[in-house]
Amino acid sequence: MMIFINCANPVDSPLYVDTGTCLNGEKSSNASLLMRSYVNVGGMKASDLMELCSLERMTLLPVKDYWNMPYKEIHSQLAYGFELSWHNSRCGSCAAYCSAEYRTVSSIKLS
């Protein structure tokens, strides 16, 4: 899982990978006025969220070891995408037809 985080203050933690200048290599002259952007890969506990930080979004990533990976590589993995698998376990005992559409699981029992 990848968690995007915005912080009002700089964070010095191995759980937070700085995303601010990793892709374009530039720094803003007003950097002290901006929110700082970080990403956490692999998950974190609520107690790991630093003061004046907020979670912006979360997404899935392909299964891989992301520890100590630079943001440029993490970004490439995110651009690659991920695969969602459908498991029939949500269908219970439906015998013939089961589908997922949007957030609804439907089953039709054929006799």
Biopython code that builds the backbone (N, CA, C, O; Angstrom):
import numpy as np
from Bio.PDB.StructureBuilder import StructureBuilder

atoms = [
    (1, "MET", "N", (0.833, -1.167, 0.000)),
    (1, "MET", "CA", (0.000, 0.000, 0.000)),
    (1, "MET", "C", (0.887, 1.242, 0.000)),
    (1, "MET", "O", (1.942, 1.266, 0.634)),
    (2, "MET", "N", (0.456, 2.248, -0.702)),
    (2, "MET", "CA", (1.163, 3.528, -0.758)),
    (2, "MET", "C", (0.251, 4.594, -0.163)),
    (2, "MET", "O", (-0.911, 4.716, -0.549)),
    (3, "ILE", "N", (0.788, 5.362, 0.779)),
    (3, "ILE", "CA", (0.025, 6.408, 1.453)),
    (3, "ILE", "C", (0.688, 7.749, 1.169)),
    (3, "ILE", "O", (1.857, 7.947, 1.499)),
    (4, "PHE", "N", (-0.055, 8.672, 0.556)),
    (4, "PHE", "CA", (0.445, 10.022, 0.298)),
    (4, "PHE", "C", (0.095, 10.905, 1.488)),
    (4, "PHE", "O", (-1.038, 10.893, 1.971)),
    (5, "ILE", "N", (1.074, 11.666, 1.955)),
    (5, "ILE", "CA", (0.943, 12.450, 3.179)),
    (5, "ILE", "C", (1.416, 13.875, 2.914)),
    (5, "ILE", "O", (2.444, 14.077, 2.267)),
    (6, "ASN", "N", (0.677, 14.863, 3.406)),
    (6, "ASN", "CA", (1.108, 16.261, 3.366)),
    (6, "ASN", "C", (1.408, 16.714, 4.784)),
    (6, "ASN", "O", (0.663, 16.405, 5.715)),
    (7, "CYS", "N", (2.508, 17.454, 4.946)),
    (7, "CYS", "CA", (2.913, 17.935, 6.272)),
    (7, "CYS", "C", (3.261, 19.416, 6.202)),
    (7, "CYS", "O", (3.824, 19.888, 5.214)),
    (8, "ALA", "N", (2.920, 20.138, 7.256)),
    (8, "ALA", "CA", (3.250, 21.559, 7.327)),
    (8, "ALA", "C", (4.721, 21.773, 7.661)),
    (8, "ALA", "O", (5.296, 22.800, 7.303)),
    (9, "ASN", "N", (5.328, 20.814, 8.342)),
    (9, "ASN", "CA", (6.734, 20.915, 8.742)),
    (9, "ASN", "C", (7.541, 19.781, 8.119)),
    (9, "ASN", "O", (6.980, 18.742, 7.771)),
    (10, "PRO", "N", (8.852, 19.969, 7.976)),
    (10, "PRO", "CA", (9.693, 18.875, 7.468)),
    (10, "PRO", "C", (9.641, 17.677, 8.418)),
    (10, "PRO", "O", (9.538, 17.844, 9.633)),
    (11, "VAL", "N", (9.712, 16.482, 7.859)),
    (11, "VAL", "CA", (9.682, 15.248, 8.647)),
    (11, "VAL", "C", (10.975, 14.491, 8.394)),
    (11, "VAL", "O", (11.390, 14.311, 7.249)),
    (12, "ASP", "N", (11.601, 14.053, 9.467)),
    (12, "ASP", "CA", (12.810, 13.243, 9.364)),
    (12, "ASP", "C", (12.501, 11.869, 9.954)),
    (12, "ASP", "O", (12.710, 11.627, 11.143)),
    (13, "SER", "N", (12.002, 10.979, 9.106)),
    (13, "SER", "CA", (11.618, 9.638, 9.541)),
    (13, "SER", "C", (11.818, 8.682, 8.375)),
    (13, "SER", "O", (11.531, 9.043, 7.233)),
    (14, "PRO", "N", (12.301, 7.472, 8.632)),
    (14, "PRO", "CA", (12.461, 6.500, 7.548)),
    (14, "PRO", "C", (11.122, 6.037, 6.976)),
    (14, "PRO", "O", (11.092, 5.436, 5.902)),
    (15, "LEU", "N", (10.012, 6.307, 7.673)),
    (15, "LEU", "CA", (8.692, 5.935, 7.165)),
    (15, "LEU", "C", (8.188, 6.899, 6.100)),
    (15, "LEU", "O", (7.275, 6.568, 5.344)),
    (16, "TYR", "N", (8.777, 8.089, 6.038)),
    (16, "TYR", "CA", (8.325, 9.137, 5.122)),
    (16, "TYR", "C", (9.372, 9.343, 4.030)),
    (16, "TYR", "O", (10.514, 9.701, 4.317)),
    (17, "VAL", "N", (8.979, 9.116, 2.779)),
    (17, "VAL", "CA", (9.867, 9.372, 1.640)),
    (17, "VAL", "C", (9.451, 10.707, 1.042)),
    (17, "VAL", "O", (8.293, 10.879, 0.661)),
    (18, "ASP", "N", (10.372, 11.646, 0.956)),
    (18, "ASP", "CA", (10.087, 12.981, 0.421)),
    (18, "ASP", "C", (9.810, 12.881, -1.071)),
    (18, "ASP", "O", (10.610, 12.318, -1.818)),
    (19, "THR", "N", (8.676, 13.429, -1.507)),
    (19, "THR", "CA", (8.328, 13.405, -2.932)),
    (19, "THR", "C", (8.529, 14.754, -3.593)),
    (19, "THR", "O", (8.422, 14.862, -4.815)),
    (20, "GLY", "N", (8.817, 15.783, -2.815)),
    (20, "GLY", "CA", (8.845, 17.159, -3.299)),
    (20, "GLY", "C", (9.701, 17.430, -4.511)),
    (20, "GLY", "O", (9.213, 18.011, -5.480)),
    (21, "THR", "N", (10.948, 17.036, -4.494)),
    (21, "THR", "CA", (11.851, 17.392, -5.587)),
    (21, "THR", "C", (12.429, 16.172, -6.285)),
    (21, "THR", "O", (13.338, 16.305, -7.104)),
    (22, "CYS", "N", (11.925, 15.005, -5.979)),
    (22, "CYS", "CA", (12.546, 13.782, -6.500)),
    (22, "CYS", "C", (12.343, 13.583, -7.991)),
    (22, "CYS", "O", (13.182, 12.963, -8.644)),
    (23, "LEU", "N", (11.250, 14.095, -8.547)),
    (23, "LEU", "CA", (10.994, 13.844, -9.961)),
    (23, "LEU", "C", (11.553, 14.926, -10.864)),
    (23, "LEU", "O", (12.026, 14.625, -11.960)),
    (24, "ASN", "N", (11.510, 16.181, -10.431)),
    (24, "ASN", "CA", (11.973, 17.235, -11.330)),
    (24, "ASN", "C", (13.271, 17.889, -10.876)),
    (24, "ASN", "O", (13.850, 18.673, -11.627)),
    (25, "GLY", "N", (13.739, 17.594, -9.683)),
    (25, "GLY", "CA", (15.025, 18.100, -9.218)),
    (25, "GLY", "C", (15.059, 19.582, -8.922)),
    (25, "GLY", "O", (16.140, 20.149, -8.762)),
    (26, "GLU", "N", (13.895, 20.231, -8.844)),
    (26, "GLU", "CA", (13.859, 21.666, -8.602)),
    (26, "GLU", "C", (13.306, 21.956, -7.216)),
    (26, "GLU", "O", (12.556, 21.159, -6.652)),
    (27, "LYS", "N", (13.686, 23.098, -6.680)),
    (27, "LYS", "CA", (13.157, 23.545, -5.398)),
    (27, "LYS", "C", (12.505, 24.903, -5.590)),
    (27, "LYS", "O", (12.979, 25.728, -6.371)),
    (28, "SER", "N", (11.432, 25.123, -4.880)),
    (28, "SER", "CA", (10.741, 26.400, -4.944)),
    (28, "SER", "C", (11.439, 27.406, -4.034)),
    (28, "SER", "O", (11.946, 27.045, -2.972)),
    (29, "SER", "N", (11.462, 28.663, -4.452)),
    (29, "SER", "CA", (12.064, 29.689, -3.609)),
    (29, "SER", "C", (11.195, 29.953, -2.378)),
    (29, "SER", "O", (11.680, 30.485, -1.380)),
    (30, "ASN", "N", (9.916, 29.584, -2.446)),
    (30, "ASN", "CA", (9.003, 29.758, -1.320)),
    (30, "ASN", "C", (8.710, 28.422, -0.643)),
    (30, "ASN", "O", (7.597, 28.209, -0.162)),
    (31, "ALA", "N", (9.675, 27.533, -0.600)),
    (31, "ALA", "CA", (9.458, 26.185, -0.066)),
    (31, "ALA", "C", (8.967, 26.206, 1.374)),
    (31, "ALA", "O", (8.211, 25.321, 1.775)),
    (32, "SER", "N", (9.381, 27.197, 2.160)),
    (32, "SER", "CA", (8.961, 27.236, 3.564)),
    (32, "SER", "C", (7.472, 27.537, 3.707)),
    (32, "SER", "O", (6.896, 27.275, 4.763)),
    (33, "LEU", "N", (6.836, 28.081, 2.669)),
    (33, "LEU", "CA", (5.418, 28.418, 2.727)),
    (33, "LEU", "C", (4.532, 27.278, 2.245)),
    (33, "LEU", "O", (3.314, 27.336, 2.410)),
    (34, "LEU", "N", (5.108, 26.261, 1.663)),
    (34, "LEU", "CA", (4.338, 25.187, 1.053)),
    (34, "LEU", "C", (4.213, 23.989, 1.973)),
    (34, "LEU", "O", (5.031, 23.785, 2.870)),
    (35, "MET", "N", (3.172, 23.199, 1.736)),
    (35, "MET", "CA", (3.063, 21.910, 2.410)),
    (35, "MET", "C", (4.117, 20.995, 1.808)),
    (35, "MET", "O", (4.421, 21.084, 0.618)),
    (36, "ARG", "N", (4.661, 20.137, 2.612)),
    (36, "ARG", "CA", (5.646, 19.170, 2.137)),
    (36, "ARG", "C", (4.931, 17.866, 1.850)),
    (36, "ARG", "O", (4.054, 17.440, 2.602)),
    (37, "SER", "N", (5.317, 17.245, 0.760)),
    (37, "SER", "CA", (4.667, 16.021, 0.313)),
    (37, "SER", "C", (5.571, 14.822, 0.571)),
    (37, "SER", "O", (6.761, 14.845, 0.254)),
    (38, "TYR", "N", (4.988, 13.774, 1.151)),
    (38, "TYR", "CA", (5.722, 12.546, 1.451)),
    (38, "TYR", "C", (4.886, 11.355, 1.011)),
    (38, "TYR", "O", (3.688, 11.470, 0.756)),
    (39, "VAL", "N", (5.547, 10.213, 0.928)),
    (39, "VAL", "CA", (4.840, 8.966, 0.666)),
    (39, "VAL", "C", (5.361, 7.917, 1.637)),
    (39, "VAL", "O", (6.548, 7.877, 1.961)),
    (40, "ASN", "N", (4.454, 7.078, 2.088)),
    (40, "ASN", "CA", (4.817, 5.933, 2.919)),
    (40, "ASN", "C", (4.452, 4.693, 2.122)),
    (40, "ASN", "O", (3.347, 4.593, 1.587)),
    (41, "VAL", "N", (5.366, 3.762, 2.046)),
    (41, "VAL", "CA", (5.108, 2.525, 1.318)),
    (41, "VAL", "C", (5.182, 1.371, 2.304)),
    (41, "VAL", "O", (6.147, 1.254, 3.060)),
    (42, "GLY", "N", (4.186, 0.537, 2.296)),
    (42, "GLY", "CA", (4.189, -0.632, 3.163)),
    (42, "GLY", "C", (3.298, -0.498, 4.377)),
    (42, "GLY", "O", (3.131, -1.456, 5.131)),
    (43, "GLY", "N", (2.727, 0.667, 4.577)),
    (43, "GLY", "CA", (1.807, 0.859, 5.685)),
    (43, "GLY", "C", (2.451, 1.480, 6.905)),
    (43, "GLY", "O", (3.671, 1.466, 7.069)),
    (44, "MET", "N", (1.607, 2.021, 7.746)),
    (44, "MET", "CA", (2.055, 2.644, 8.978)),
    (44, "MET", "C", (0.910, 2.623, 9.976)),
    (44, "MET", "O", (-0.248, 2.452, 9.594)),
    (45, "LYS", "N", (1.224, 2.794, 11.237)),
    (45, "LYS", "CA", (0.207, 2.865, 12.286)),
    (45, "LYS", "C", (-0.255, 4.315, 12.420)),
    (45, "LYS", "O", (0.453, 5.240, 12.023)),
    (46, "ALA", "N", (-1.432, 4.500, 12.976)),
    (46, "ALA", "CA", (-1.946, 5.856, 13.195)),
    (46, "ALA", "C", (-0.981, 6.662, 14.054)),
    (46, "ALA", "O", (-0.842, 7.869, 13.860)),
    (47, "SER", "N", (-0.321, 6.015, 14.990)),
    (47, "SER", "CA", (0.628, 6.723, 15.862)),
    (47, "SER", "C", (1.882, 7.172, 15.117)),
    (47, "SER", "O", (2.646, 7.985, 15.637)),
    (48, "ASP", "N", (2.110, 6.651, 13.894)),
    (48, "ASP", "CA", (3.263, 7.059, 13.088)),
    (48, "ASP", "C", (3.014, 8.367, 12.338)),
    (48, "ASP", "O", (3.948, 8.953, 11.792)),
    (49, "LEU", "N", (1.764, 8.828, 12.306)),
    (49, "LEU", "CA", (1.447, 10.083, 11.622)),
    (49, "LEU", "C", (1.959, 11.238, 12.471)),
    (49, "LEU", "O", (1.560, 11.401, 13.624)),
    (50, "MET", "N", (2.847, 12.039, 11.887)),
    (50, "MET", "CA", (3.488, 13.139, 12.611)),
    (50, "MET", "C", (2.510, 14.303, 12.798)),
    (50, "MET", "O", (1.496, 14.398, 12.108)),
    (51, "GLU", "N", (2.839, 15.185, 13.749)),
    (51, "GLU", "CA", (2.024, 16.373, 13.988)),
    (51, "GLU", "C", (1.977, 17.243, 12.741)),
    (51, "GLU", "O", (2.952, 17.339, 11.996)),
    (52, "LEU", "N", (0.838, 17.868, 12.528)),
    (52, "LEU", "CA", (0.597, 18.769, 11.398)),
    (52, "LEU", "C", (0.735, 18.060, 10.058)),
    (52, "LEU", "O", (1.084, 18.686, 9.057)),
    (53, "CYS", "N", (0.461, 16.755, 10.033)),
    (53, "CYS", "CA", (0.460, 15.975, 8.794)),
    (53, "CYS", "C", (-0.941, 15.424, 8.560)),
    (53, "CYS", "O", (-1.682, 15.170, 9.509)),
    (54, "SER", "N", (-1.297, 15.243, 7.299)),
    (54, "SER", "CA", (-2.598, 14.666, 6.965)),
    (54, "SER", "C", (-2.441, 13.657, 5.838)),
    (54, "SER", "O", (-1.604, 13.819, 4.950)),
    (55, "LEU", "N", (-3.258, 12.618, 5.889)),
    (55, "LEU", "CA", (-3.271, 11.623, 4.818)),
    (55, "LEU", "C", (-4.065, 12.202, 3.663)),
    (55, "LEU", "O", (-5.188, 12.670, 3.851)),
    (56, "GLU", "N", (-3.498, 12.174, 2.485)),
    (56, "GLU", "CA", (-4.179, 12.721, 1.316)),
    (56, "GLU", "C", (-4.865, 11.641, 0.498)),
    (56, "GLU", "O", (-6.005, 11.818, 0.068)),
    (57, "ARG", "N", (-4.184, 10.523, 0.277)),
    (57, "ARG", "CA", (-4.776, 9.411, -0.474)),
    (57, "ARG", "C", (-3.972, 8.154, -0.240)),
    (57, "ARG", "O", (-2.823, 8.194, 0.202)),
    (58, "MET", "N", (-4.605, 7.033, -0.547)),
    (58, "MET", "CA", (-3.945, 5.733, -0.414)),
    (58, "MET", "C", (-4.231, 4.935, -1.681)),
    (58, "MET", "O", (-5.294, 5.073, -2.286)),
    (59, "THR", "N", (-3.279, 4.107, -2.073)),
    (59, "THR", "CA", (-3.473, 3.264, -3.248)),
    (59, "THR", "C", (-2.717, 1.953, -3.064)),
    (59, "THR", "O", (-1.843, 1.835, -2.205)),
    (60, "LEU", "N", (-3.066, 0.993, -3.872)),
    (60, "LEU", "CA", (-2.390, -0.296, -3.846)),
    (60, "LEU", "C", (-1.175, -0.268, -4.751)),
    (60, "LEU", "O", (-1.098, 0.539, -5.677)),
    (61, "LEU", "N", (-0.240, -1.137, -4.485)),
    (61, "LEU", "CA", (0.954, -1.309, -5.315)),
    (61, "LEU", "C", (1.170, -2.792, -5.559)),
    (61, "LEU", "O", (0.707, -3.620, -4.774)),
    (62, "PRO", "N", (1.864, -3.141, -6.629)),
    (62, "PRO", "CA", (2.220, -4.553, -6.805)),
    (62, "PRO", "C", (3.067, -5.023, -5.625)),
    (62, "PRO", "O", (3.812, -4.241, -5.034)),
    (63, "VAL", "N", (2.947, -6.293, -5.293)),
    (63, "VAL", "CA", (3.714, -6.848, -4.174)),
    (63, "VAL", "C", (5.200, -6.797, -4.508)),
    (63, "VAL", "O", (5.640, -7.349, -5.517)),
    (64, "LYS", "N", (5.963, -6.133, -3.656)),
    (64, "LYS", "CA", (7.394, -5.955, -3.879)),
    (64, "LYS", "C", (8.000, -5.369, -2.608)),
    (64, "LYS", "O", (7.285, -4.803, -1.781)),
    (65, "ASP", "N", (9.291, -5.500, -2.453)),
    (65, "ASP", "CA", (9.972, -4.894, -1.307)),
    (65, "ASP", "C", (10.351, -3.459, -1.670)),
    (65, "ASP", "O", (11.230, -3.244, -2.505)),
    (66, "TYR", "N", (9.697, -2.480, -1.051)),
    (66, "TYR", "CA", (9.923, -1.070, -1.360)),
    (66, "TYR", "C", (10.812, -0.380, -0.340)),
    (66, "TYR", "O", (11.028, 0.828, -0.438)),
    (67, "TRP", "N", (11.334, -1.113, 0.638)),
    (67, "TRP", "CA", (12.134, -0.503, 1.696)),
    (67, "TRP", "C", (13.362, 0.182, 1.109)),
    (67, "TRP", "O", (14.079, -0.427, 0.315)),
    (68, "ASN", "N", (13.618, 1.415, 1.476)),
    (68, "ASN", "CA", (14.752, 2.226, 1.014)),
    (68, "ASN", "C", (14.758, 2.465, -0.491)),
    (68, "ASN", "O", (15.817, 2.709, -1.070)),
    (69, "MET", "N", (13.608, 2.401, -1.125)),
    (69, "MET", "CA", (13.513, 2.660, -2.557)),
    (69, "MET", "C", (13.305, 4.165, -2.767)),
    (69, "MET", "O", (12.471, 4.764, -2.087)),
    (70, "PRO", "N", (14.037, 4.782, -3.686)),
    (70, "PRO", "CA", (13.844, 6.220, -3.932)),
    (70, "PRO", "C", (12.467, 6.484, -4.547)),
    (70, "PRO", "O", (11.889, 5.606, -5.188)),
    (71, "TYR", "N", (11.950, 7.697, -4.346)),
    (71, "TYR", "CA", (10.610, 8.010, -4.823)),
    (71, "TYR", "C", (10.488, 7.870, -6.335)),
    (71, "TYR", "O", (9.427, 7.489, -6.828)),
    (72, "LYS", "N", (11.533, 8.163, -7.069)),
    (72, "LYS", "CA", (11.457, 8.044, -8.528)),
    (72, "LYS", "C", (11.093, 6.614, -8.932)),
    (72, "LYS", "O", (10.303, 6.417, -9.856)),
    (73, "GLU", "N", (11.658, 5.620, -8.253)),
    (73, "GLU", "CA", (11.339, 4.219, -8.535)),
    (73, "GLU", "C", (9.926, 3.871, -8.057)),
    (73, "GLU", "O", (9.203, 3.140, -8.734)),
    (74, "ILE", "N", (9.536, 4.393, -6.897)),
    (74, "ILE", "CA", (8.173, 4.166, -6.405)),
    (74, "ILE", "C", (7.172, 4.744, -7.397)),
    (74, "ILE", "O", (6.157, 4.114, -7.694)),
    (75, "HIS", "N", (7.452, 5.936, -7.908)),
    (75, "HIS", "CA", (6.582, 6.576, -8.899)),
    (75, "HIS", "C", (6.455, 5.714, -10.148)),
    (75, "HIS", "O", (5.361, 5.570, -10.694)),
    (76, "SER", "N", (7.559, 5.144, -10.600)),
    (76, "SER", "CA", (7.529, 4.260, -11.771)),
    (76, "SER", "C", (6.642, 3.049, -11.514)),
    (76, "SER", "O", (5.889, 2.633, -12.394)),
    (77, "GLN", "N", (6.727, 2.483, -10.314)),
    (77, "GLN", "CA", (5.879, 1.340, -9.972)),
    (77, "GLN", "C", (4.407, 1.743, -9.966)),
    (77, "GLN", "O", (3.556, 0.979, -10.421)),
    (78, "LEU", "N", (4.102, 2.923, -9.460)),
    (78, "LEU", "CA", (2.729, 3.400, -9.436)),
    (78, "LEU", "C", (2.214, 3.628, -10.851)),
    (78, "LEU", "O", (1.062, 3.312, -11.150)),
    (79, "ALA", "N", (3.056, 4.172, -11.722)),
    (79, "ALA", "CA", (2.667, 4.397, -13.111)),
    (79, "ALA", "C", (2.415, 3.078, -13.838)),
    (79, "ALA", "O", (1.602, 3.014, -14.760)),
    (80, "TYR", "N", (3.119, 2.025, -13.416)),
    (80, "TYR", "CA", (2.935, 0.703, -14.013)),
    (80, "TYR", "C", (1.535, 0.170, -13.723)),
    (80, "TYR", "O", (0.942, -0.514, -14.557)),
    (81, "GLY", "N", (1.014, 0.481, -12.553)),
    (81, "GLY", "CA", (-0.326, 0.030, -12.191)),
    (81, "GLY", "C", (-0.301, -1.188, -11.300)),
    (81, "GLY", "O", (0.756, -1.614, -10.835)),
    (82, "PHE", "N", (-1.470, -1.743, -11.068)),
    (82, "PHE", "CA", (-1.600, -2.927, -10.229)),
    (82, "PHE", "C", (-2.771, -3.758, -10.720)),
    (82, "PHE", "O", (-3.619, -3.276, -11.471)),
    (83, "GLU", "N", (-2.810, -4.984, -10.299)),
    (83, "GLU", "CA", (-3.843, -5.923, -10.725)),
    (83, "GLU", "C", (-4.819, -6.168, -9.583)),
    (83, "GLU", "O", (-4.416, -6.409, -8.445)),
    (84, "LEU", "N", (-6.100, -6.105, -9.900)),
    (84, "LEU", "CA", (-7.132, -6.458, -8.934)),
    (84, "LEU", "C", (-7.644, -7.845, -9.278)),
    (84, "LEU", "O", (-7.932, -8.131, -10.440)),
    (85, "SER", "N", (-7.756, -8.690, -8.296)),
    (85, "SER", "CA", (-8.272, -10.038, -8.508)),
    (85, "SER", "C", (-9.651, -10.154, -7.885)),
    (85, "SER", "O", (-9.911, -9.618, -6.808)),
    (86, "TRP", "N", (-10.519, -10.854, -8.571)),
    (86, "TRP", "CA", (-11.852, -11.093, -8.050)),
    (86, "TRP", "C", (-11.898, -12.506, -7.503)),
    (86, "TRP", "O", (-11.558, -13.460, -8.202)),
    (87, "HIS", "N", (-12.316, -12.643, -6.259)),
    (87, "HIS", "CA", (-12.438, -13.953, -5.637)),
    (87, "HIS", "C", (-13.912, -14.244, -5.385)),
    (87, "HIS", "O", (-14.639, -13.394, -4.870)),
    (88, "ASN", "N", (-14.340, -15.417, -5.741)),
    (88, "ASN", "CA", (-15.745, -15.784, -5.589)),
    (88, "ASN", "C", (-16.177, -15.979, -4.144)),
    (88, "ASN", "O", (-17.345, -16.277, -3.895)),
    (89, "SER", "N", (-15.292, -15.824, -3.205)),
    (89, "SER", "CA", (-15.651, -16.027, -1.802)),
    (89, "SER", "C", (-16.732, -15.052, -1.338)),
    (89, "SER", "O", (-17.461, -15.359, -0.395)),
    (90, "ARG", "N", (-16.855, -13.896, -1.971)),
    (90, "ARG", "CA", (-17.885, -12.922, -1.598)),
    (90, "ARG", "C", (-19.268, -13.348, -2.063)),
    (90, "ARG", "O", (-20.273, -12.771, -1.647)),
    (91, "CYS", "N", (-19.321, -14.352, -2.923)),
    (91, "CYS", "CA", (-20.598, -14.759, -3.505)),
    (91, "CYS", "C", (-21.341, -15.773, -2.655)),
    (91, "CYS", "O", (-22.482, -16.116, -2.964)),
    (92, "GLY", "N", (-20.727, -16.253, -1.608)),
    (92, "GLY", "CA", (-21.400, -17.234, -0.769)),
    (92, "GLY", "C", (-21.605, -18.539, -1.506)),
    (92, "GLY", "O", (-20.664, -19.107, -2.060)),
    (93, "SER", "N", (-22.822, -19.003, -1.508)),
    (93, "SER", "CA", (-23.092, -20.312, -2.117)),
    (93, "SER", "C", (-23.755, -20.189, -3.478)),
    (93, "SER", "O", (-24.438, -21.122, -3.901)),
    (94, "CYS", "N", (-23.585, -19.088, -4.172)),
    (94, "CYS", "CA", (-24.211, -18.971, -5.488)),
    (94, "CYS", "C", (-23.628, -20.033, -6.415)),
    (94, "CYS", "O", (-22.413, -20.217, -6.482)),
    (95, "ALA", "N", (-24.492, -20.714, -7.113)),
    (95, "ALA", "CA", (-24.068, -21.885, -7.878)),
    (95, "ALA", "C", (-23.502, -21.540, -9.246)),
    (95, "ALA", "O", (-22.567, -22.192, -9.709)),
    (96, "ALA", "N", (-24.049, -20.536, -9.890)),
    (96, "ALA", "CA", (-23.665, -20.376, -11.283)),
    (96, "ALA", "C", (-23.093, -19.016, -11.641)),
    (96, "ALA", "O", (-22.092, -18.941, -12.354)),
    (97, "TYR", "N", (-23.694, -17.963, -11.173)),
    (97, "TYR", "CA", (-23.300, -16.647, -11.658)),
    (97, "TYR", "C", (-23.061, -15.698, -10.487)),
    (97, "TYR", "O", (-23.881, -15.602, -9.573)),
    (98, "CYS", "N", (-21.960, -15.020, -10.527)),
    (98, "CYS", "CA", (-21.647, -14.043, -9.486)),
    (98, "CYS", "C", (-20.828, -12.935, -10.133)),
    (98, "CYS", "O", (-19.908, -13.226, -10.897)),
    (99, "SER", "N", (-21.139, -11.667, -9.846)),
    (99, "SER", "CA", (-20.374, -10.579, -10.457)),
    (99, "SER", "C", (-20.230, -9.422, -9.483)),
    (99, "SER", "O", (-20.983, -9.302, -8.516)),
    (100, "ALA", "N", (-19.259, -8.587, -9.756)),
    (100, "ALA", "CA", (-19.064, -7.373, -8.969)),
    (100, "ALA", "C", (-19.155, -6.192, -9.911)),
    (100, "ALA", "O", (-18.459, -6.139, -10.925)),
    (101, "GLU", "N", (-20.013, -5.247, -9.577)),
    (101, "GLU", "CA", (-20.136, -4.045, -10.381)),
    (101, "GLU", "C", (-20.167, -2.867, -9.430)),
    (101, "GLU", "O", (-21.004, -2.798, -8.530)),
    (102, "TYR", "N", (-19.256, -1.949, -9.639)),
    (102, "TYR", "CA", (-19.078, -0.817, -8.748)),
    (102, "TYR", "C", (-18.835, -1.337, -7.338)),
    (102, "TYR", "O", (-17.846, -2.036, -7.114)),
    (103, "ARG", "N", (-19.693, -1.025, -6.391)),
    (103, "ARG", "CA", (-19.494, -1.483, -5.011)),
    (103, "ARG", "C", (-20.521, -2.537, -4.608)),
    (103, "ARG", "O", (-20.694, -2.813, -3.421)),
    (104, "THR", "N", (-21.199, -3.125, -5.586)),
    (104, "THR", "CA", (-22.256, -4.082, -5.310)),
    (104, "THR", "C", (-21.860, -5.457, -5.804)),
    (104, "THR", "O", (-21.382, -5.605, -6.929)),
    (105, "VAL", "N", (-22.056, -6.460, -4.971)),
    (105, "VAL", "CA", (-21.842, -7.847, -5.375)),
    (105, "VAL", "C", (-23.207, -8.441, -5.642)),
    (105, "VAL", "O", (-24.089, -8.387, -4.784)),
    (106, "SER", "N", (-23.393, -9.015, -6.836)),
    (106, "SER", "CA", (-24.668, -9.608, -7.214)),
    (106, "SER", "C", (-24.491, -11.085, -7.474)),
    (106, "SER", "O", (-23.450, -11.520, -7.967)),
    (107, "SER", "N", (-25.495, -11.845, -7.146)),
    (107, "SER", "CA", (-25.462, -13.262, -7.487)),
    (107, "SER", "C", (-26.830, -13.687, -7.984)),
    (107, "SER", "O", (-27.859, -13.262, -7.460)),
    (108, "ILE", "N", (-26.825, -14.518, -8.988)),
    (108, "ILE", "CA", (-28.048, -15.077, -9.551)),
    (108, "ILE", "C", (-27.901, -16.585, -9.495)),
    (108, "ILE", "O", (-26.962, -17.151, -10.055)),
    (109, "LYS", "N", (-28.836, -17.229, -8.816)),
    (109, "LYS", "CA", (-28.784, -18.684, -8.715)),
    (109, "LYS", "C", (-29.565, -19.266, -9.874)),
    (109, "LYS", "O", (-30.763, -19.022, -10.023)),
    (110, "LEU", "N", (-28.884, -20.024, -10.678)),
    (110, "LEU", "CA", (-29.515, -20.666, -11.823)),
    (110, "LEU", "C", (-29.934, -22.070, -11.430)),
    (110, "LEU", "O", (-29.173, -22.799, -10.793)),
    (111, "SER", "N", (-31.172, -22.455, -11.822)),
    (111, "SER", "CA", (-31.589, -23.810, -11.487)),
    (111, "SER", "C", (-31.573, -24.708, -12.694)),
    (111, "SER", "O", (-31.899, -25.891, -12.588)),
]
sb = StructureBuilder()
sb.init_structure("model")
sb.init_model(0)
sb.init_chain("A")
sb.init_seg("    ")
for serial, (resi, resn, name, xyz) in enumerate(atoms, 1):
    if name == "N":
        sb.init_residue(resn, " ", resi, " ")
    sb.init_atom(name, np.array(xyz, "f"), 0.0, 1.0, " ", f" {name:<3s}", serial, name[0])
structure = sb.get_structure()
